[in-house]
Amino acid sequence: MRFQTLAEWLAWQETLHPSEIELGLERVRTVLRQLGRERLACPVITVAGTNGKGSSVAMLEAIYLAAGYRVGAYTSPHLLRYNERIRIAGEPVADRPLIEAFERVDRARGDTSLTYFEFGTLAAIEIFAGVGLDVAILEVGLGGRLDAVNVLDADVALLTPVALDHADWLGSDREAIGREKAGIMRAGRPAVCGDTDPPASLQQTADALGATLYRIGRDFFALDQGGQWRWQWDGRSRDALPPPALRGAFQRDNASAVLMVTELLAERLPLSLASVREALANVQVPGRFQVVPGAVPLILDVAHNPQAAAALATNLSAWPMPGKIYAVFAVMADKDMDAIFAAMGRVVDHWCLTTVAVQRAAPAGQLAEVLRRAVPGAAYDLFPGVGEALRALEPKMQANDRVVVFGSFYTVAAALSEGYNRGFPRPNQTEVE
């Protein structure tokens, strides 16, 4: 075996390919053929989109787990541990199966160079193939058409809302981005769109492929039913559904698309209404408007594009408190920082601008320049890291204040790694020990 520990394998994978991202399926297909894993024995659900992917995967996973199925889920990136990316029966995979899968991928690849994400995707497929799953749920990493996850044919493709993001790789407008994401669809197989205003390229791609596209608001519906809601499609319905436990009115649209996916797989994976209700009422996703209770609420959110930032601002507005909102913000330099600041500027009282230890991260000074332009007069301070920003805020907090940490997975992960998952301000360290 090349390495004995997971940390060694991951550090080596980061150096294996000359670029961090190189979209394309040929390298992955070549290795997958060598592994003999060109398809899984269970149904595959592939999820692509700009926003709502993680929430949709979590709801699908929760529903099938509540129904007693053995579920595999592959997501990215992770917050604290790489193992979070591959879950079996709701639990992150242990180090040993990961290391063994990495070893098999390494032997199969020969001289083929793989990116970090490609290596991990192949390992996930290798693990899933060996554990007897009832269903596999795969989250696209970037785009769709050329993403490593797309090496497997989806039995049902789920497309969540499309927005501007990753323009350097996917295109500079929603039509181009939508076309890339629509690449997870397959001829003769169904696809589901949860975008209430989808780019035309989604339907155009479906028509060109011969895939049947089911769209929210046209083919299936989420209808108010008192404090609950009703899902409806083609004369069929699921009634008295609880609002998803995930915050945000938009989560009902995500849930509606998820239910459409489950209906399309109902012959192979039947579900009771009780399972659906239980899952929606209890589903959780770390880092998506995750509220850490404490003397001052701490909100963690991986919002890193304008649409997600607008949703975060809406969620904060829907939870009014008389105190101030402090935002600890760090993001990658390729994001639309002007629009993110503009979306959140209407709710944030004071900004703590910082950076994370990632080469692509925007320096705090650059964030300050953009903030001054996007939100004239905004109050802000600069900090070298997320932990420093949070520690500086602790003595300033008053009753009814809130602290929001957002901007990227790395930003939220930095807060969690500093121990800000036990309430804010943090409990006295001697008491914790």
Order of alpha helices (4+ residues) and beta strands (2+ residues): alpha-alpha-beta-alpha-beta-beta-beta-alpha-alpha-beta-beta-alpha-alpha-beta-alpha-beta-beta-beta-beta-alpha-alpha-beta-beta-alpha-beta-alpha-beta-alpha-beta-alpha-beta-alpha-alpha
